[in-house]
Amino acid sequence: MQFSSIDLEKALRKEKKKSIKRDLLEEVKAQLESDFEEDCLIEERIKSKSNSTASNFHSGDLENVFNLDQIKSICVKYRLRFLEAAAYKAELPAEAILKVKSLEKKWGVELKNFKIVAPQSLFELEDPDADPLLFAELGNNQYYFIHKWGSDLNGLRAVAAFPLRSFMHLFWTLLTLALIFAAVIPTPTLGLKLFVWIHSFIAFCALACVYVFGMRQNFSSESWNSKFM
């Protein structure tokens, strides 16, 4: 039996390529593990309660900085909550965590005290839809918008949420509904139509009381940043 000769130089170079590939794979693996650990730490920081803010945060990106009144206005209009990210019960998307990591590396600052704008159903509210927005508090009632995920809100949400924005919104809604109801009911005299309007308004008020108090619904102007039902 004859054996082919071995070129030691070729064998050495082949072994070098294998070694480089192994080292590269190990390096990639180590980097992935490091990134995963860093992502987990950021997610843990987002979901943890904190009273501190990124006080040394300075950026020219004012387009994404919103004050508390602007956020409140959106929450009241669309019946949303603005609460600590720690109360958010759904899973945070990877894109949000990557955005936080990117911003912190870009500005050299650790963002803290994260808050989320989302429908009530996505929060673990105390007392025993989805289009979340993630913010980081900057101090002085200023918040930096970080990331949005989920689908857009239904265009009818503002209409459906209108009556429960505040007590006066509910009052004018019921008054208008009673007026429309009285207008479509055929009556022989104006006095009878006025009678129908007043009594239908009283009936609508009674139904609204049953819904608001029976279903424990609070006005958005009062509950937009409340952790309670």
Legacy VTK file of the C-alpha trace (Angstrom):
# vtk DataFile Version 3.0
C-alpha trace
ASCII
DATASET POLYDATA
POINTS 229 float
0.000 0.000 0.000
1.309 3.410 -0.985
0.634 6.600 0.936
0.637 10.013 -0.656
3.252 12.446 0.533
2.310 15.234 2.908
3.155 18.857 2.293
3.864 20.143 5.801
3.542 23.788 4.750
0.042 23.212 3.350
-0.952 21.212 6.422
0.323 24.002 8.673
-1.562 26.693 6.764
-4.733 24.538 6.804
-4.426 24.135 10.566
-3.959 27.901 10.886
-7.226 28.532 8.985
-9.074 26.117 11.264
-7.617 27.851 14.313
-8.631 31.282 13.001
-12.173 30.041 12.374
-12.386 28.579 15.890
-11.075 31.800 17.426
-13.533 33.843 15.364
-16.446 31.647 16.428
-15.383 31.907 20.070
-15.082 35.675 19.741
-18.539 35.935 18.155
-19.983 33.665 20.849
-18.386 35.727 23.611
-19.682 38.950 22.044
-23.205 37.534 21.740
-23.130 36.412 25.368
-21.865 39.831 26.439
-24.572 41.601 24.409
-27.236 39.293 25.860
-26.107 39.997 29.422
-26.042 43.737 28.714
-29.542 43.584 27.181
-30.818 41.705 30.235
-29.338 44.334 32.556
-30.944 47.139 30.537
-34.319 45.367 30.535
-34.012 44.855 34.290
-33.189 48.552 34.737
-36.172 49.588 32.583
-38.521 47.393 34.639
-37.107 48.505 38.011
-38.502 51.438 39.976
-36.214 54.435 40.336
-36.622 57.979 41.587
-33.418 59.235 39.980
-33.165 60.764 36.514
-30.493 61.302 33.892
-29.691 64.730 35.329
-26.502 65.135 33.300
-28.317 64.354 30.060
-27.596 66.894 27.332
-28.617 66.415 23.721
-29.541 68.532 20.757
-32.296 66.037 19.923
-35.105 68.211 21.288
-37.552 66.737 18.781
-37.991 63.694 21.021
-38.256 65.605 24.313
-41.822 66.104 25.585
-43.110 67.758 28.731
-45.610 66.251 31.138
-48.529 68.403 29.964
-48.123 67.202 26.372
-48.064 63.564 27.472
-51.064 64.095 29.748
-53.036 65.634 26.874
-52.549 62.525 24.714
-53.378 60.177 27.591
-56.609 62.004 28.410
-57.649 62.258 24.766
-57.168 58.551 24.003
-57.825 57.186 27.518
-54.308 55.889 28.135
-52.092 55.550 31.202
-48.627 57.008 31.800
-46.959 54.800 34.408
-43.605 53.392 35.460
-42.278 50.723 33.123
-42.147 48.435 36.169
-45.956 48.215 36.011
-45.954 47.174 32.338
-47.011 43.514 32.236
-46.358 42.739 28.546
-42.919 41.803 27.232
-40.646 44.613 26.117
-39.608 44.297 22.454
-35.943 43.770 21.679
-35.972 46.923 19.548
-36.776 49.064 22.598
-33.884 47.599 24.582
-31.497 48.077 21.652
-32.674 51.694 21.295
-31.917 52.356 24.968
-28.458 50.790 24.630
-27.737 52.807 21.484
-28.774 56.095 23.098
-26.736 55.445 26.237
-23.620 54.690 24.194
-24.221 57.702 21.963
-24.591 60.183 24.824
-22.451 58.462 27.437
-25.203 58.558 30.058
-27.255 55.915 31.858
-30.966 56.538 31.334
-33.186 55.967 34.370
-36.764 56.072 35.600
-38.471 54.737 32.493
-42.180 55.281 31.906
-44.625 53.941 29.346
-47.760 55.330 27.698
-50.163 52.468 26.959
-53.780 51.341 27.400
-54.834 50.381 30.914
-55.048 46.692 29.955
-51.260 46.504 29.480
-50.463 47.516 33.062
-50.543 45.565 36.300
-52.807 47.980 38.144
-53.221 47.918 41.879
-56.600 47.252 43.497
-56.955 44.146 45.367
-55.387 47.608 22.490
-52.018 48.352 22.183
-49.622 51.057 21.123
-47.028 51.618 23.862
-44.540 54.499 23.965
-41.358 54.232 26.063
-39.948 57.356 27.757
-37.030 58.117 30.067
-37.403 60.909 32.618
-34.950 63.794 32.237
-36.091 65.844 35.221
-38.140 69.050 35.457
-41.171 67.224 34.017
-39.309 66.540 30.775
-39.330 63.083 29.158
-37.306 61.696 26.278
-39.250 59.535 23.817
-37.283 56.348 23.115
-39.368 53.829 21.225
-42.870 52.969 19.981
-44.085 49.466 19.228
-47.321 47.656 18.488
-49.993 48.696 16.012
-51.476 52.165 15.661
-54.500 53.093 17.731
-57.909 52.768 16.132
-59.073 56.147 14.816
-62.373 55.736 16.676
-60.618 55.500 20.041
-60.660 59.278 20.523
-64.413 59.331 19.819
-65.099 56.426 22.171
-62.923 57.961 24.887
-64.409 61.475 24.557
-67.250 61.090 27.131
-64.872 59.895 29.851
-62.193 62.538 29.408
-63.730 64.566 32.255
-67.032 65.194 34.023
-67.886 68.090 31.695
-67.162 65.956 28.629
-69.617 63.373 29.941
-72.211 66.055 30.727
-72.135 67.595 27.248
-72.138 64.157 25.610
-75.275 63.094 27.485
-76.949 66.439 26.800
-76.214 66.121 23.070
-77.416 62.509 22.921
-80.665 63.497 24.652
-81.125 66.346 22.172
-80.586 64.020 19.201
-82.966 61.468 20.704
-85.661 64.117 21.260
-85.156 65.471 17.735
-85.823 62.128 16.049
-88.927 61.370 18.136
-92.030 62.766 16.358
-93.942 65.087 18.726
-96.884 67.436 17.940
-95.665 70.401 19.995
-92.397 72.065 20.967
-93.322 71.753 24.633
-93.638 67.969 24.345
-90.312 67.782 22.513
-88.710 69.751 25.357
-90.322 67.328 27.825
-88.841 64.358 25.926
-85.428 66.042 25.824
-85.309 66.693 29.574
-86.512 63.243 30.578
-84.301 61.452 28.084
-81.356 63.445 29.479
-82.257 62.260 32.994
-82.506 58.672 31.731
-79.126 58.894 29.989
-77.604 60.321 33.176
-78.939 57.366 35.133
-77.476 54.899 32.642
-74.151 56.748 32.724
-74.070 56.537 36.521
-74.687 52.808 36.363
-71.826 52.393 33.879
-69.311 54.771 35.495
-69.857 53.653 39.073
-70.909 50.069 38.389
-67.950 49.390 36.084
-65.647 51.533 38.241
-64.671 53.784 35.369
-62.685 56.897 36.267
-62.349 60.038 34.162
-59.167 60.123 32.095
-58.253 63.553 33.442
-57.966 61.942 36.889
-56.664 58.452 36.083
-54.125 59.058 33.277
-51.162 58.605 35.668
-52.850 56.542 38.390
-51.691 53.032 39.291
-55.145 52.182 40.562
-58.200 50.885 38.696
LINES 2 231
128 0 1 2 3 4 5 6 7 8 9 10 11 12 13 14 15 16 17 18 19 20 21 22 23 24 25 26 27 28 29 30 31 32 33 34 35 36 37 38 39 40 41 42 43 44 45 46 47 48 49 50 51 52 53 54 55 56 57 58 59 60 61 62 63 64 65 66 67 68 69 70 71 72 73 74 75 76 77 78 79 80 81 82 83 84 85 86 87 88 89 90 91 92 93 94 95 96 97 98 99 100 101 102 103 104 105 106 107 108 109 110 111 112 113 114 115 116 117 118 119 120 121 122 123 124 125 126 127
101 128 129 130 131 132 133 134 135 136 137 138 139 140 141 142 143 144 145 146 147 148 149 150 151 152 153 154 155 156 157 158 159 160 161 162 163 164 165 166 167 168 169 170 171 172 173 174 175 176 177 178 179 180 181 182 183 184 185 186 187 188 189 190 191 192 193 194 195 196 197 198 199 200 201 202 203 204 205 206 207 208 209 210 211 212 213 214 215 216 217 218 219 220 221 222 223 224 225 226 227 228
